[in-house]
Amino acid sequence: MRKYQRALETFDQAAAPADYLRSAALYQEILDRGVVSGALLYNQGNAFMRAGQRGRAIACYRQALAYRPRDAQVRANLQLALGPGVSLQPPRMLLDYVFFWQDWISYPGKVQATAGLASAAFTLGILALVVSPRRWFRRAPCRPAW
């Protein structure tokens, strides 16, 4: 937490590109410790952008989008870093039409959904082992309708 505060203060007090690079380095130290969040990557991208390193800023903004897919500020800064005439959206493939919802959910949300579906499949599998299959395929008596 202290390192994050120091990174914010370094960014706020920066007067030269080297100061912004110091702030980005502090964010990188936090990331190297295993703390990853969209806000942290977004702030690191801002520091790189102010330091004049657009490529690194674009990389940070793209990573931040994975954690904050609906964040308008991340998208706006990424568009600014990419420059005019460059689209955020690559050409759409067939799977993009099928999985249109994938950008609506963040990585942690996808992990939670996958875990929920896996546990439901496991529960149904155990239930199939316990319940006799003969009950599933028991036929109703056939009587003529006339």
trRosetta pair geometry for C-beta under 8 A, 3 or more apart (Angstrom, degrees):
i j d omega theta_ij theta_ji phi_ij phi_ji
1 4 5.7 -52 -152 33 34 113
1 5 6.5 34 151 -17 65 104
2 5 5.6 -54 -151 37 35 112
2 6 6.2 36 150 -20 67 105
3 6 5.5 -52 -147 37 33 114
3 7 6.4 38 151 -22 65 103
3 26 5.9 -172 177 -174 88 98
3 29 6.2 -109 -176 94 144 120
3 30 5.6 173 107 -72 125 98
4 7 5.6 -51 -149 33 32 112
4 8 6.5 32 152 -17 64 103
4 26 8.0 157 -98 143 27 109
4 30 6.1 69 -74 -93 82 151
4 40 7.6 -78 -119 -107 110 100
5 8 5.7 -54 -150 37 33 111
5 9 6.3 30 153 -16 66 107
6 9 5.7 -55 -144 40 31 110
6 10 6.1 34 155 -22 65 106
6 26 5.9 -139 100 -152 99 151
7 10 5.7 -51 -144 35 29 112
7 11 6.4 31 154 -19 62 106
7 23 5.2 106 -163 -158 72 73
7 26 3.7 -167 -89 103 97 128
7 27 5.2 114 -154 -57 152 73
7 30 7.2 -69 -25 -17 151 130
7 43 7.1 90 132 136 121 134
7 47 7.9 -68 -178 -65 99 150
8 11 5.7 -56 -151 36 30 112
8 12 6.3 26 154 -17 66 108
8 23 7.9 100 -73 -147 14 114
8 43 7.5 -54 -90 -158 76 145
9 12 5.7 -55 -143 39 32 110
9 13 6.0 10 164 -2 67 114
10 13 6.3 -68 -139 49 24 96
10 14 6.3 50 155 -59 62 95
10 19 6.4 -165 175 179 85 84
10 22 5.4 -116 179 105 140 105
10 23 4.1 -178 102 -84 110 88
10 26 6.2 129 30 2 147 147
11 14 5.7 -33 -151 -9 29 120
11 20 6.8 60 -122 -122 70 67
11 23 4.1 104 -67 -142 79 158
11 43 7.1 -95 -58 -175 166 101
11 46 7.3 53 -153 105 138 112
11 47 5.7 -93 -105 -92 111 100
11 50 7.8 118 -151 40 88 154
13 19 7.2 -116 100 -177 71 138
14 19 3.4 166 -135 115 87 122
14 20 4.9 89 -173 -61 161 68
14 22 7.7 176 -102 49 110 102
14 23 6.3 -72 -57 -21 133 131
14 50 6.9 96 100 129 146 141
15 19 5.9 79 34 4 54 154
16 19 5.2 106 56 0 68 100
16 20 7.7 -136 101 0 42 86
17 20 5.6 -55 -152 37 41 111
17 21 6.4 43 151 -21 70 103
17 50 7.2 -176 -116 129 64 69
17 51 4.4 101 -162 -147 84 63
17 52 5.4 -27 -121 8 135 110
18 21 5.5 -51 -149 36 35 114
18 22 6.6 42 150 -24 64 99
18 51 7.7 105 -62 -132 18 104
19 22 5.6 -48 -154 29 35 114
19 23 6.8 36 148 -18 63 101
20 23 5.5 -49 -152 34 38 114
20 24 6.4 39 149 -18 67 103
20 47 4.8 172 -177 -167 83 72
20 48 7.4 168 144 -75 111 17
20 50 4.3 -157 -120 94 154 106
20 51 3.9 -157 93 -62 119 89
21 24 5.5 -50 -146 37 36 113
21 25 6.3 42 151 -23 65 103
21 47 7.3 144 -84 155 23 104
21 48 7.8 66 -101 -104 63 56
21 51 4.8 104 -57 -125 79 149
21 53 7.7 83 -94 -7 96 133
22 25 5.5 -51 -149 33 32 114
22 26 6.7 36 150 -21 63 100
23 26 5.7 -50 -153 31 34 112
23 27 6.7 34 149 -16 64 102
23 47 4.4 -147 95 -126 109 136
24 27 5.6 -51 -152 36 37 113
24 28 6.4 40 148 -23 66 104
24 44 5.3 93 -137 -154 77 76
24 47 3.9 -177 -63 110 86 129
24 48 5.3 89 -105 -60 147 75
24 51 6.6 -71 -11 -9 136 145
24 56 7.6 58 -170 132 151 136
25 28 5.4 -50 -147 34 35 115
25 29 6.7 42 151 -24 64 97
26 29 5.6 -45 -153 27 35 114
26 30 7.0 35 149 -17 62 100
27 30 5.7 -53 -157 34 37 112
27 31 6.4 37 147 -18 68 105
27 40 6.0 158 -158 -177 101 84
27 43 6.0 -174 -102 98 141 101
27 44 3.9 -164 115 -84 153 100
27 47 6.6 174 3 19 137 147
28 31 5.4 -52 -146 38 37 113
28 32 6.2 41 153 -24 67 104
28 44 6.8 109 -55 -131 69 135
29 32 5.6 -51 -146 34 31 114
29 33 6.9 34 152 -22 61 102
30 33 5.9 -56 -159 30 34 112
30 35 5.2 -58 167 65 87 119
30 40 6.2 -126 103 -152 131 135
31 34 8.0 105 175 -27 35 9
31 35 6.7 -100 -98 71 32 67
31 36 6.1 61 -136 -92 79 76
31 40 6.6 160 -71 139 90 131
31 41 7.6 83 -93 -80 128 77
31 44 7.4 -2 -35 -55 133 157
35 40 6.8 135 123 -58 94 169
36 40 6.8 -137 -151 62 35 134
36 41 7.3 29 -163 -43 78 109
36 67 7.4 -165 142 -71 91 147
37 40 4.5 94 58 5 85 104
37 41 7.0 -160 89 -2 45 86
37 67 6.2 168 -170 160 41 159
38 41 5.9 -60 -147 42 32 107
38 42 6.0 36 154 -24 67 109
38 64 4.6 95 -156 -161 72 75
38 65 7.7 111 -134 -52 110 12
38 66 7.7 -163 -94 70 96 59
38 67 3.3 -156 -61 95 96 113
38 68 3.5 119 -178 -20 160 108
38 71 6.7 159 156 -15 139 151
38 74 7.0 -60 179 -72 109 149
38 106 7.7 -83 -46 -134 134 131
39 42 5.5 -53 -144 36 30 115
39 43 6.4 29 157 -17 64 105
39 64 7.8 112 -52 -140 14 112
39 68 7.6 91 -51 -43 59 143
40 43 6.0 -54 -149 36 28 108
40 44 6.4 27 152 -17 62 107
41 44 5.6 -53 -145 38 33 112
41 45 6.3 39 152 -22 64 104
41 60 5.0 -177 -180 -172 80 81
41 61 7.5 163 140 -84 98 22
41 63 4.8 -125 -158 96 150 105
41 64 3.9 -168 97 -72 114 87
41 67 6.9 127 26 28 132 131
42 45 5.6 -54 -152 34 30 114
42 46 6.6 32 150 -20 63 102
42 60 7.2 157 -91 144 19 103
42 61 7.0 63 -115 -110 61 63
42 64 4.4 106 -61 -135 75 156
42 68 7.3 -12 -50 34 127 145
42 71 7.5 -80 -85 128 144 156
42 73 7.2 57 -160 108 139 108
42 74 5.4 -90 -106 -96 115 97
42 77 7.4 110 -155 49 88 152
43 46 5.5 -49 -150 33 35 113
43 47 6.6 37 151 -19 65 102
44 47 5.6 -51 -150 34 35 113
44 48 6.5 33 152 -16 66 104
44 60 4.8 -147 95 -139 97 145
45 48 5.7 -54 -147 38 33 109
45 49 6.2 35 153 -23 66 106
45 56 7.8 -169 -120 125 59 68
45 57 4.6 93 -165 -156 74 67
45 58 7.7 121 -142 -42 111 12
45 59 7.8 -167 -103 71 97 54
45 60 3.3 -166 -72 95 88 121
45 61 4.5 110 -143 -53 160 75
45 64 6.4 -84 -11 -13 138 136
45 77 6.5 111 121 130 126 135
45 78 7.9 -29 176 -78 152 74
45 81 7.5 -79 178 -54 110 155
46 49 5.6 -53 -146 34 31 114
46 50 6.4 27 157 -15 65 105
46 57 7.4 94 -67 -136 15 109
46 77 6.8 -62 -83 -150 81 152
47 50 6.0 -56 -148 39 29 107
47 51 6.3 25 153 -17 64 111
48 51 5.5 -60 -145 41 32 111
48 53 4.5 -77 -172 75 89 103
48 54 7.7 153 135 -86 99 14
48 56 4.2 -129 -156 98 148 105
48 57 3.9 -168 94 -68 109 78
48 60 6.1 147 20 4 137 138
49 52 7.9 58 174 -59 29 17
49 53 7.5 -95 -76 62 24 59
49 54 6.7 54 -118 -104 67 57
49 57 4.0 90 -63 -119 79 155
49 77 7.0 -108 -45 -174 163 108
49 80 7.8 49 -150 103 144 111
49 81 5.9 -98 -106 -93 116 109
53 56 4.4 6 134 31 116 115
53 57 6.2 140 96 -22 70 90
54 57 5.4 -60 -146 39 34 114
54 58 6.1 37 157 -24 70 102
54 81 5.3 161 -156 -164 88 90
55 58 5.8 -51 -149 31 30 111
55 59 6.6 30 152 -18 62 104
56 59 5.6 -50 -151 34 35 114
56 60 6.5 35 151 -18 66 104
57 60 5.7 -55 -150 37 33 110
57 61 6.3 30 154 -18 67 107
57 77 7.8 -108 167 154 111 105
57 81 5.0 -151 108 -125 116 143
58 61 5.8 -55 -145 38 31 109
58 62 6.3 31 156 -19 65 106
58 78 6.6 91 -134 -143 66 78
58 81 4.9 -174 -76 128 80 132
58 82 6.4 99 -114 -72 120 72
59 62 5.9 -56 -148 36 28 110
59 63 6.5 26 154 -16 63 106
60 63 5.8 -57 -150 38 32 109
60 64 6.2 34 151 -22 66 107
61 64 5.4 -52 -146 35 33 114
61 65 6.6 42 152 -27 63 99
61 74 5.8 158 -157 -171 84 82
61 77 5.7 -154 -111 101 133 101
61 78 3.9 173 143 -84 141 93
61 81 6.2 170 4 26 151 147
62 65 5.7 -45 -153 25 34 116
62 66 7.5 42 148 -24 58 94
62 78 6.8 111 -62 -125 62 131
63 66 5.8 -44 -165 19 41 115
63 67 7.5 20 148 -2 65 102
64 67 6.1 -67 -160 45 42 100
64 68 5.8 -20 161 35 79 107
64 71 7.4 -67 143 59 104 144
64 74 4.9 -149 113 -135 120 133
65 68 6.5 -80 -123 70 29 67
65 69 5.8 63 177 -105 71 54
65 71 7.4 -139 -111 47 58 102
65 74 5.6 172 -77 135 72 133
65 75 7.1 87 -104 -75 112 71
65 78 6.9 4 -50 -46 125 156
66 69 7.2 12 -135 -66 16 87
66 106 7.3 92 148 -153 49 72
66 107 5.5 31 156 -36 94 117
67 106 5.5 40 -160 -157 36 117
67 107 6.1 -43 -93 21 61 108
67 108 7.6 47 -138 -6 78 97
68 71 3.7 18 146 -15 118 129
68 74 5.5 130 90 -9 118 151
68 106 6.7 8 -78 -102 27 122
69 103 5.1 178 -170 178 136 67
69 104 6.6 -164 104 -124 139 10
69 105 7.1 30 29 61 147 18
69 106 5.8 -162 0 -82 100 66
70 104 7.2 39 -62 -145 108 53
71 74 4.2 60 96 10 116 111
71 75 6.7 164 94 -10 63 86
72 75 5.6 -58 -149 42 36 112
72 76 6.0 37 154 -23 70 107
73 76 5.6 -52 -142 36 31 111
73 77 6.3 26 159 -14 65 106
74 77 6.1 -58 -147 40 28 106
74 78 6.2 28 154 -19 64 109
75 78 5.7 -56 -145 38 29 112
75 79 6.3 30 156 -19 64 106
75 88 6.5 3 -154 -110 91 166
76 79 5.8 -54 -148 36 30 111
76 80 6.4 31 152 -19 63 106
77 80 5.4 -51 -146 37 34 114
77 81 6.3 34 154 -19 66 105
78 81 5.7 -54 -146 37 32 110
78 82 6.3 31 155 -19 65 107
78 88 6.4 78 111 -112 120 114
79 82 5.8 -54 -144 37 30 111
79 86 7.8 176 -147 81 61 88
79 88 6.0 -58 -82 -55 89 112
80 83 7.9 38 174 -71 29 31
82 86 4.1 -129 152 87 113 134
82 88 7.2 -172 4 -81 161 68
83 86 5.5 70 67 7 78 120
87 90 7.7 157 98 -75 106 27
89 92 7.4 -9 164 -57 112 87
92 96 4.3 -131 -156 82 84 142
92 97 6.4 85 161 -49 123 83
93 96 5.0 107 52 -2 66 103
93 97 7.8 -129 99 -2 43 83
94 97 5.9 -55 -163 31 39 109
94 98 6.7 31 146 -14 69 106
95 98 5.4 -54 -146 40 42 111
95 99 5.7 4 164 15 77 108
96 99 6.6 -66 -128 61 25 81
96 100 6.8 68 158 -88 58 61
97 100 6.1 -1 -158 -59 30 101
99 102 4.5 28 152 -29 105 119
100 103 7.9 -57 172 23 45 95
101 104 5.0 -52 -167 25 66 123
101 105 6.8 37 148 -8 87 105
102 105 6.8 -72 -156 41 34 95
102 110 7.8 34 -148 -94 76 129
105 109 4.2 -129 -172 99 94 129
105 110 5.3 122 121 -59 119 79
105 113 7.0 -10 -175 -10 157 141
106 109 4.7 97 54 9 72 106
106 110 7.1 -132 99 -7 38 87
107 110 5.6 -53 -146 34 33 111
107 111 6.5 34 155 -20 65 103
108 111 5.6 -52 -149 34 35 113
108 112 6.4 34 154 -18 66 104
109 112 5.7 -53 -147 37 33 110
109 113 6.3 32 154 -18 66 106
110 113 5.7 -54 -145 38 32 110
110 114 6.2 32 155 -20 65 107
111 114 5.8 -55 -146 37 29 111
111 115 6.3 29 155 -19 64 107
112 115 5.8 -54 -146 37 30 111
112 116 6.3 31 154 -19 64 107
113 116 5.7 -55 -149 36 31 112
113 117 6.3 27 156 -15 66 107
114 117 5.9 -56 -145 40 30 107
114 118 6.1 31 155 -20 65 108
115 118 5.7 -55 -144 38 29 112
115 119 6.3 27 158 -17 64 106
116 119 6.0 -56 -146 37 29 107
116 120 6.4 28 154 -18 63 107
117 120 5.6 -54 -147 37 33 112
117 121 6.3 33 154 -18 66 105
118 121 5.7 -53 -147 37 31 110
118 122 6.3 34 152 -20 64 106
119 122 5.5 -50 -145 37 34 115
119 123 6.3 37 154 -21 65 104
120 123 5.7 -52 -147 36 31 112
120 124 6.4 28 155 -15 64 106
121 124 5.8 -55 -146 40 31 109
121 125 6.3 36 153 -22 64 106
122 125 5.6 -54 -149 35 30 114
122 126 6.5 29 154 -16 65 104
123 126 5.9 -54 -149 37 31 109
123 127 6.3 32 152 -19 64 108
124 127 5.4 -53 -145 38 34 115
124 128 6.3 39 153 -24 65 103
125 128 5.7 -51 -149 31 31 112
125 129 6.8 30 152 -17 62 103
126 129 5.7 -55 -155 34 35 111
126 130 6.4 26 152 -15 68 109
127 130 5.8 -60 -145 40 33 107
127 131 5.9 11 166 -1 71 112
128 131 6.6 -57 -126 48 25 94
128 133 7.7 36 -171 -80 81 89
131 135 6.2 -83 169 49 99 133
131 136 7.6 96 125 -46 114 99
132 135 5.1 98 78 -7 90 99
132 136 8.0 -158 106 -6 57 83
133 136 5.3 -47 -161 26 54 117
133 137 6.6 19 154 3 79 107
134 137 6.5 -75 -146 51 33 89
134 138 6.5 61 154 -61 68 89
135 138 5.9 -24 -148 -16 33 118
139 142 7.7 -25 154 -35 116 92
